[in-house]
Amino acid sequence: MEIIIIAAMASNRVIGRAGAVPWHNSHELRFFKETTWGAPLIMGRKTFDSIGRPLPGRENIVVSRRQGLKIAGCQTAGSLKKALNLCSGAAKVFVIGGAQIFQEAMPLAHTIILSVLPDAVPGDTFFPNIGVDFKLQSSSMVPGDKPYRVEIYRRS
């Protein structure tokens, strides 16, 4: 099973502020939807809370230390490892945040897909540094009213 981290971040690595994404980019959201469609998604509870609902067309797995947590339309797991076990039959799984889950998934991930917005924004949650065992495979600009760059890293 391929483990893929997918995230959008500002140029200063910000991914969140006060429990929300501090920008709106409909083109990037469409890219996220098209890329992850049909595959399981693993996210932390705070990320789920910021989204507010299960994302359609994908199995949603929420990681939380809160025992007995039930979320309609989602599976829950007490750890990233348990969440990955729930996806054992899938060809690929996407880890979609937040910062703590990204940090935990980094040593396990095969691929990182980053949408990098050109501006720095204030925030309190950051995407972790990418380790030297990942190599940039491609980087391409996505034009539009709010352009951004998609960077794909693969473990070497």
N, CA, C and O of each residue as an XYZ file, in Angstrom:
624
protein
N       0.849     -1.186      0.000
C       0.000      0.000      0.000
C       0.890      1.243      0.000
O       1.804      1.372      0.815
N       0.607      2.143     -0.922
C       1.368      3.393     -0.985
C       0.759      4.403     -0.012
O      -0.443      4.666     -0.044
N       1.598      4.957      0.844
C       1.171      5.979      1.801
C       1.591      7.330      1.240
O       2.775      7.584      1.020
N       0.606      8.194      1.010
C       0.836      9.493      0.385
C       0.393     10.590      1.345
O      -0.751     10.603      1.799
N       1.294     11.496      1.648
C       0.940     12.699      2.400
C       0.537     13.750      1.376
O       1.269     13.990      0.416
N      -0.607     14.371      1.567
C      -1.040     15.446      0.672
C      -1.430     16.648      1.527
O      -2.164     16.520      2.507
N      -0.925     17.816      1.137
C      -1.180     19.027      1.929
C      -1.077     20.257      1.045
O      -0.466     20.229     -0.024
N      -1.685     21.333      1.513
C      -1.489     22.658      0.935
C      -0.844     23.509      2.016
O      -1.242     23.468      3.180
N       0.154     24.279      1.613
C       0.818     25.145      2.592
C       1.172     26.470      1.939
O       1.332     26.564      0.722
N       1.288     27.485      2.777
C       1.764     28.790      2.319
C       3.280     28.722      2.153
O       3.909     27.750      2.572
N       3.856     29.735      1.552
C       5.304     29.740      1.305
C       6.120     29.679      2.593
O       7.285     29.282      2.565
N       5.527     30.066      3.719
C       6.211     30.000      5.014
C       5.828     28.735      5.803
O       5.999     28.687      7.021
N       5.311     27.717      5.104
C       4.976     26.390      5.638
C       3.704     26.378      6.488
O       3.373     25.342      7.065
N       2.987     27.490      6.581
C       1.740     27.533      7.354
C       0.696     26.639      6.686
O       0.492     26.690      5.473
N       0.035     25.812      7.517
C      -1.089     25.006      7.038
C      -2.381     25.330      7.789
O      -3.457     24.881      7.391
N      -2.282     26.106      8.873
C      -3.483     26.423      9.626
C      -3.315     27.603     10.559
O      -2.205     27.999     10.915
N      -4.462     28.153     10.942
C      -4.493     29.237     11.928
C      -5.808     29.120     12.693
O      -6.887     29.135     12.102
N      -5.703     29.004     14.000
C      -6.881     28.932     14.878
C      -7.852     27.834     14.445
O      -9.067     28.026     14.471
N      -7.310     26.682     14.045
C      -8.147     25.540     13.705
C      -8.772     25.567     12.331
O      -9.684     24.788     12.052
N      -8.298     26.453     11.458
C      -8.854     26.541     10.107
C      -7.729     26.795      9.107
O      -6.626     27.192      9.482
N      -8.024     26.562      7.837
C      -7.077     26.891      6.774
C      -7.196     28.391      6.514
O      -8.298     28.879      6.263
N      -6.086     29.137      6.568
C      -6.167     30.603      6.472
C      -6.198     31.154      5.040
O      -5.696     32.251      4.795
N      -6.767     30.423      4.115
C      -6.947     30.891      2.742
C      -8.045     30.055      2.104
O      -8.453     29.030      2.651
N      -8.519     30.495      0.948
C      -9.455     29.697      0.150
C      -8.963     29.730     -1.287
O      -8.776     30.800     -1.867
N      -8.757     28.552     -1.854
C      -8.322     28.441     -3.245
C      -9.121     27.301     -3.869
O      -8.784     26.130     -3.694
N     -10.183     27.648     -4.599
C     -11.090     26.629     -5.137
C     -10.393     25.711     -6.135
O     -10.730     24.530     -6.217
N      -9.423     26.231     -6.899
C      -8.692     25.374     -7.850
C      -7.876     24.323     -7.106
O      -7.822     23.166     -7.523
N      -7.243     24.721     -6.010
C      -6.446     23.775     -5.238
C      -7.350     22.755     -4.557
O      -6.989     21.581     -4.471
N      -8.504     23.170     -4.077
C      -9.451     22.225     -3.481
C      -9.913     21.194     -4.509
O     -10.066     20.017     -4.181
N     -10.134     21.627     -5.742
C     -10.518     20.708     -6.815
C      -9.396     19.713     -7.085
O      -9.655     18.524     -7.273
N      -8.136     20.192     -7.107
C      -6.981     19.306     -7.285
C      -6.950     18.250     -6.177
O      -6.744     17.068     -6.451
N      -7.154     18.673     -4.934
C      -7.185     17.750     -3.793
C      -8.274     16.698     -3.990
O      -8.030     15.505     -3.807
N      -9.466     17.138     -4.360
C     -10.591     16.218     -4.538
C     -10.300     15.208     -5.639
O     -10.505     14.009     -5.452
N      -9.823     15.683     -6.786
C      -9.542     14.790     -7.912
C      -8.413     13.815     -7.589
O      -8.458     12.657     -8.004
N      -7.412     14.271     -6.857
C      -6.263     13.424     -6.532
C      -6.637     12.334     -5.535
O      -6.160     11.205     -5.646
N      -7.474     12.657     -4.573
C      -7.786     11.716     -3.490
C      -9.047     10.892     -3.733
O      -9.325      9.967     -2.970
N      -9.814     11.203     -4.769
C     -11.108     10.564     -4.998
C     -10.964      9.039     -5.034
O     -10.100      8.501     -5.726
N     -11.817      8.361     -4.283
C     -11.866      6.910     -4.287
C     -10.886      6.224     -3.354
O     -10.942      5.005     -3.195
N      -9.998      6.970     -2.741
C      -8.986      6.382     -1.854
C      -9.311      6.720     -0.400
O      -9.971      7.724     -0.132
N      -8.857      5.896      0.534
C      -9.050      6.228      1.946
C      -8.265      7.479      2.345
O      -7.167      7.728      1.847
N      -8.855      8.257      3.254
C      -8.217      9.449      3.813
C      -8.020      9.238      5.309
O      -8.934      8.804      6.010
N      -6.825      9.547      5.786
C      -6.553      9.508      7.223
C      -6.291     10.932      7.682
O      -5.488     11.653      7.089
N      -6.983     11.330      8.751
C      -6.818     12.685      9.279
C      -6.942     12.663     10.792
O      -7.550     11.758     11.363
N      -6.367     13.653     11.427
C      -6.546     13.831     12.855
C      -7.915     14.421     13.151
O      -8.585     14.946     12.262
N      -8.317     14.329     14.404
C      -9.637     14.834     14.788
C      -9.781     16.332     14.562
O     -10.836     16.795     14.129
N      -8.727     17.095     14.853
C      -8.813     18.547     14.649
C      -8.998     18.876     13.173
O      -9.733     19.802     12.832
N      -8.339     18.127     12.299
C      -8.531     18.334     10.864
C      -9.966     18.004     10.485
O     -10.599     18.745      9.732
N     -10.483     16.893     11.002
C     -11.878     16.561     10.722
C     -12.799     17.671     11.213
O     -13.719     18.076     10.502
N     -12.557     18.161     12.422
C     -13.396     19.231     12.968
C     -13.362     20.468     12.079
O     -14.383     21.137     11.913
N     -12.195     20.782     11.501
C     -12.101     21.972     10.640
C     -12.856     21.765      9.329
O     -13.381     22.721      8.757
N     -12.913     20.515      8.848
C     -13.670     20.210      7.628
C     -15.162     20.178      7.947
O     -15.982     20.689      7.184
N     -15.501     19.574      9.082
C     -16.875     19.599      9.561
C     -17.777     18.476      9.090
O     -18.917     18.373      9.541
N     -17.287     17.627      8.188
C     -18.110     16.529      7.672
C     -17.201     15.530      6.970
O     -16.079     15.876      6.600
N     -17.665     14.296      6.781
C     -16.872     13.361      5.989
C     -16.789     13.838      4.536
O     -17.753     14.387      4.003
N     -15.656     13.630      3.914
C     -15.494     14.006      2.512
C     -16.073     12.899      1.635
O     -15.696     11.737      1.786
N     -16.978     13.234      0.725
C     -17.655     12.213     -0.075
C     -16.701     11.526     -1.059
O     -15.677     12.082     -1.457
N     -17.070     10.304     -1.433
C     -16.323      9.562     -2.441
C     -15.039      8.945     -1.934
O     -14.250      8.407     -2.711
N     -14.827      9.022     -0.625
C     -13.613      8.492     -0.020
C     -13.948      7.958      1.362
O     -14.816      8.495      2.049
N     -13.257      6.899      1.767
C     -13.385      6.411      3.136
C     -12.642      7.387      4.037
O     -11.476      7.694      3.789
N     -13.298      7.872      5.071
C     -12.710      8.837      6.003
C     -12.373      8.131      7.309
O     -13.237      7.519      7.936
N     -11.107      8.222      7.714
C     -10.660      7.624      8.966
C     -10.082      8.737      9.831
O      -9.153      9.435      9.423
N     -10.634      8.894     11.015
C     -10.223      9.958     11.929
C      -9.412      9.343     13.068
O      -9.862      8.413     13.737
N      -8.216      9.877     13.274
C      -7.339      9.415     14.349
C      -7.565     10.307     15.568
O      -7.486     11.533     15.488
N      -7.848      9.660     16.697
C      -8.067     10.399     17.939
C      -7.695      9.515     19.118
O      -7.927      8.306     19.098
N      -7.117     10.125     20.141
C      -6.825      9.393     21.372
C      -8.074      9.217     22.230
O      -8.071      8.451     23.193
N      -9.134      9.926     21.878
C     -10.372      9.856     22.653
C     -11.032      8.487     22.435
O     -11.528      8.197     21.347
N     -11.033      7.663     23.466
C     -11.583      6.311     23.359
C     -13.086      6.362     23.154
O     -13.786      7.174     23.759
N     -13.569      5.479     22.289
C     -15.001      5.378     22.052
C     -15.570      6.470     21.176
O     -16.790      6.581     21.054
N     -14.725      7.280     20.562
C     -15.208      8.361     19.700
C     -15.965      7.777     18.511
O     -15.466      6.879     17.833
N     -17.149      8.280     18.266
C     -17.965      7.868     17.122
C     -18.255      9.106     16.286
O     -18.695     10.131     16.808
N     -18.006      9.004     14.987
C     -18.279     10.106     14.068
C     -19.068      9.526     12.903
O     -18.594      8.617     12.221
N     -20.260     10.042     12.673
C     -21.109      9.536     11.598
C     -20.383      9.641     10.257
O     -19.832     10.688      9.918
N     -20.390      8.554      9.507
C     -19.789      8.541      8.181
C     -18.290      8.336      8.170
O     -17.664      8.394      7.112
N     -17.700      8.093      9.342
C     -16.246      7.916      9.441
C     -15.930      6.686     10.280
O     -16.716      6.266     11.129
N     -14.765      6.127     10.018
C     -14.191      5.164     10.949
C     -13.258      5.949     11.862
O     -12.760      7.010     11.484
N     -13.025      5.434     13.048
C     -12.085      6.082     13.955
C     -11.015      5.076     14.360
O     -11.242      3.866     14.366
N      -9.855      5.605     14.695
C      -8.727      4.779     15.121
C      -7.972      5.525     16.209
O      -7.919      6.755     16.210
N      -7.393      4.777     17.127
C      -6.666      5.382     18.238
C      -5.251      5.794     17.912
O      -4.600      6.463     18.715
N      -4.756      5.402     16.731
C      -3.393      5.760     16.338
C      -3.284      5.727     14.815
O      -4.142      5.174     14.128
N      -2.218      6.327     14.308
C      -1.974      6.286     12.867
C      -1.794      4.844     12.406
O      -2.318      4.456     11.362
N      -1.061      4.053     13.173
C      -0.837      2.648     12.806
C      -2.163      1.896     12.682
O      -2.356      1.133     11.736
N      -3.076      2.109     13.632
C      -4.382      1.444     13.572
C      -5.190      1.943     12.375
O      -5.904      1.165     11.743
N      -5.082      3.222     12.065
C      -5.774      3.769     10.893
C      -5.240      3.126      9.615
O      -6.014      2.763      8.729
N      -3.924      2.988      9.520
C      -3.329      2.347      8.342
C      -3.780      0.896      8.225
O      -4.005      0.408      7.118
N      -3.914      0.203      9.348
C      -4.400     -1.182      9.321
C      -5.818     -1.265      8.762
O      -6.163     -2.250      8.109
N      -6.642     -0.253      9.008
C      -8.001     -0.230      8.459
C      -7.997     -0.107      6.936
O      -8.996     -0.412      6.284
N      -6.884      0.337      6.373
C      -6.764      0.555      4.924
C      -5.983     -0.557      4.232
O      -5.602     -0.405      3.072
N      -5.740     -1.659      4.912
C      -4.798     -2.663      4.413
C      -5.133     -3.196      3.023
O      -4.229     -3.644      2.318
N      -6.387     -3.165      2.604
C      -6.755     -3.651      1.277
C      -6.639     -2.617      0.174
O      -6.848     -2.942     -0.995
N      -6.314     -1.387      0.515
C      -6.258     -0.304     -0.475
C      -4.900     -0.266     -1.167
O      -3.880     -0.617     -0.573
N      -4.896      0.160     -2.422
C      -3.635      0.322     -3.159
C      -2.867      1.536     -2.654
O      -1.636      1.539     -2.621
N      -3.614      2.573     -2.261
C      -2.977      3.782     -1.737
C      -3.892      4.411     -0.708
O      -5.106      4.210     -0.716
N      -3.278      5.179      0.180
C      -4.011      5.898      1.218
C      -3.404      7.287      1.325
O      -2.189      7.453      1.211
N      -4.255      8.284      1.545
C      -3.798      9.661      1.671
C      -3.886     10.109      3.124
O      -4.921      9.950      3.772
N      -2.805     10.664      3.622
C      -2.766     11.281      4.948
C      -2.949     12.777      4.715
O      -2.134     13.407      4.040
N      -4.031     13.354      5.281
C      -4.396     14.728      4.926
C      -4.249     15.728      6.071
O      -4.671     16.877      5.936
N      -3.664     15.318      7.186
C      -3.383     16.290      8.237
C      -3.997     15.923      9.563
O      -4.706     14.925      9.691
N      -3.719     16.728     10.517
C      -2.939     17.943     10.544
C      -1.471     17.711     10.839
O      -0.917     16.653     10.541
N      -0.856     18.722     11.430
C       0.592     18.749     11.609
C       1.114     17.530     12.362
O       2.122     16.946     11.962
N       0.452     17.140     13.437
C       0.922     15.997     14.226
C       0.843     14.706     13.412
O       1.770     13.898     13.449
N      -0.246     14.506     12.683
C      -0.403     13.303     11.853
C       0.621     13.318     10.718
O       1.193     12.279     10.388
N       0.857     14.496     10.115
C       1.899     14.585      9.083
C       3.247     14.162      9.658
O       3.978     13.394      9.032
N       3.575     14.660     10.844
C       4.859     14.340     11.472
C       4.974     12.832     11.715
O       6.023     12.240     11.461
N       3.911     12.222     12.199
C       3.924     10.778     12.457
C       4.013      9.971     11.168
O       4.648      8.918     11.135
N       3.378     10.462     10.110
C       3.338      9.722      8.843
C       4.619      9.869      8.029
O       4.902      9.033      7.170
N       5.393     10.913      8.285
C       6.580     11.197      7.466
C       7.522      9.994      7.341
O       7.957      9.704      6.227
N       7.861      9.277      8.421
C       8.781      8.141      8.273
C       8.176      6.956      7.513
O       8.906      6.072      7.065
N       6.851      6.934      7.367
C       6.165      5.821      6.714
C       5.790      6.117      5.271
O       5.544      5.199      4.488
N       5.745      7.394      4.917
C       5.229      7.807      3.612
C       6.180      7.437      2.480
O       7.401      7.431      2.634
N       5.573      7.129      1.340
C       6.322      6.881      0.112
C       6.383      8.143     -0.752
O       7.362      8.382     -1.458
N       5.309      8.948     -0.680
C       5.151     10.113     -1.551
C       4.583     11.271     -0.741
O       3.793     11.073      0.181
N       5.000     12.485     -1.102
C       4.424     13.712     -0.541
C       3.975     14.570     -1.717
O       4.757     14.845     -2.627
N       2.722     14.988     -1.695
C       2.188     15.908     -2.702
C       1.867     17.207     -1.978
O       0.987     17.253     -1.119
N       2.593     18.264     -2.335
C       2.426     19.562     -1.676
C       1.930     20.602     -2.668
O       2.533     20.797     -3.723
N       0.847     21.261     -2.334
C       0.430     22.457     -3.058
C       1.002     23.633     -2.282
O       0.663     23.841     -1.117
N       1.870     24.400     -2.932
C       2.556     25.507     -2.261
C       1.997     26.814     -2.801
O       2.150     27.133     -3.980
N       1.347     27.567     -1.916
C       0.806     28.863     -2.312
C       1.923     29.899     -2.272
O       2.811     29.799     -1.425
N       1.907     30.882     -3.154
C       3.052     31.783     -3.292
C       3.249     32.770     -2.146
O       4.338     33.324     -1.996
N       2.234     32.996     -1.349
C       2.323     34.023     -0.311
C       2.573     33.416      1.062
O       2.173     32.286      1.342
N       3.241     34.185      1.909
C       3.358     33.842      3.328
C       2.099     34.358      4.016
O       1.625     35.455      3.722
N       1.567     33.563      4.929
C       0.381     33.985      5.675
C       0.622     33.732      7.159
O       1.375     32.826      7.516
N      -0.006     34.520      8.022
C       0.138     34.253      9.447
C      -0.557     32.945      9.808
O      -1.598     32.604      9.246
N       0.028     32.227     10.742
C      -0.581     30.978     11.164
C       0.074     30.426     12.406
O       1.090     30.941     12.874
N      -0.523     29.364     12.940
C       0.009     28.735     14.146
C       0.263     27.238     13.966
O       0.666     26.557     14.909
N       0.030     26.733     12.770
C       0.238     25.317     12.480
C       1.043     25.216     11.191
O       0.733     25.877     10.200
N       2.087     24.375     11.215
C       3.049     24.347     10.113
C       3.254     22.931      9.588
O       3.162     21.955     10.332
N       3.533     22.842      8.283
C       3.888     21.557      7.688
C       5.307     21.214      8.121
O       6.179     22.083      8.105
N       5.557     19.966      8.509
C       6.902     19.611      8.979
C       7.936     19.673      7.859
O       7.596     19.621      6.677
N       9.193     19.784      8.251
C      10.271     19.755      7.266
C      10.307     18.389      6.599
O      10.057     17.361      7.227
N      10.620     18.406      5.324
C      10.720     17.168      4.552
C      12.140     16.641      4.702
O      13.108     17.363      4.462
N      12.260     15.390      5.097
C      13.570     14.793      5.348
C      14.394     14.595      4.088
O      13.873     14.621      2.973
N      15.688     14.397      4.287
C      16.622     14.228      3.168
C      16.383     12.931      2.408
O      16.902     12.760      1.305
N      15.604     12.013      2.981
C      15.322     10.769      2.271
C      14.231     10.938      1.215
O      13.887      9.976      0.528
N      13.684     12.142      1.077
C      12.738     12.450      0.006
C      13.440     13.319     -1.029
O      14.201     14.225     -0.690
N      13.171     13.030     -2.285
C      13.723     13.818     -3.388
C      12.571     14.428     -4.175
O      11.554     13.778     -4.416
N      12.747     15.691     -4.573
C      11.744     16.363     -5.395
C      11.714     15.698     -6.766
O      12.714     15.698     -7.484
N      10.561     15.132     -7.127
C      10.422     14.460     -8.415
C       9.897     15.416     -9.480
O      10.335     15.375    -10.630
N       8.953     16.279     -9.093
C       8.416     17.237    -10.058
C       7.899     18.467     -9.326
O       7.521     18.415     -8.155
N       7.897     19.569    -10.055
C       7.377     20.834     -9.548
C       6.744     21.554    -10.726
O       7.412     21.821    -11.724
N       5.459     21.870    -10.615
C       4.787     22.527    -11.733
C       3.840     23.603    -11.216
O       3.155     23.424    -10.210
N       3.821     24.716    -11.927
C       2.918     25.814    -11.588
C       1.529     25.515    -12.125
O       1.375     25.025    -13.244
N       0.528     25.810    -11.322
C      -0.861     25.687    -11.736
C      -1.384     27.113    -11.885
O      -1.534     27.824    -10.891
N      -1.663     27.538    -13.125
C      -2.103     28.918    -13.335
C      -3.552     29.110    -12.882
O      -4.254     28.147    -12.573
N      -3.973     30.345    -12.851
C      -5.344     30.671    -12.481
C      -5.376     31.980    -11.735
O      -4.360     32.665    -11.612
N      -6.566     32.332    -11.229
C      -6.685     33.585    -10.493
C      -5.892     33.536     -9.190
O      -5.484     34.577     -8.676
N      -5.670     32.336     -8.651
C      -4.826     32.141     -7.463
C      -3.840     31.014     -7.773
O      -4.048     29.878     -7.346
N      -2.775     31.315     -8.507
C      -1.841     30.257     -8.903
C      -1.133     29.645     -7.693
O      -0.997     30.272     -6.643
N      -0.694     28.417     -7.873
C       0.067     27.716     -6.843
C       0.968     26.708     -7.543
O       0.822     26.453     -8.739
N       1.889     26.145     -6.794
C       2.838     25.179     -7.344
C       2.572     23.813     -6.704
O       2.373     23.721     -5.493
N       2.569     22.759     -7.517
C       2.442     21.398     -6.997
C       3.824     20.760     -7.030
O       4.454     20.656     -8.082
N       4.282     20.335     -5.856
C       5.569     19.653     -5.726
C       5.300     18.213     -5.314
O       4.526     17.955     -4.392
N       5.943     17.281     -6.002
C       5.806     15.864     -5.669
C       7.173     15.337     -5.260
O       8.142     15.411     -6.015
N       7.224     14.808     -4.056
C       8.448     14.228     -3.499
C       8.250     12.720     -3.381
O       7.166     12.248     -3.040
N       9.313     11.975     -3.666
C       9.284     10.518     -3.485
C      10.457     10.108     -2.607
O      11.548     10.674     -2.680
N      10.199      9.112     -1.782
C      11.269      8.585     -0.944
C      12.314      7.952     -1.852
O      11.987      7.179     -2.752
N      13.576      8.291     -1.603
C      14.642      7.763     -2.469
C      15.200      6.462     -1.927
O      16.103      5.879     -2.528
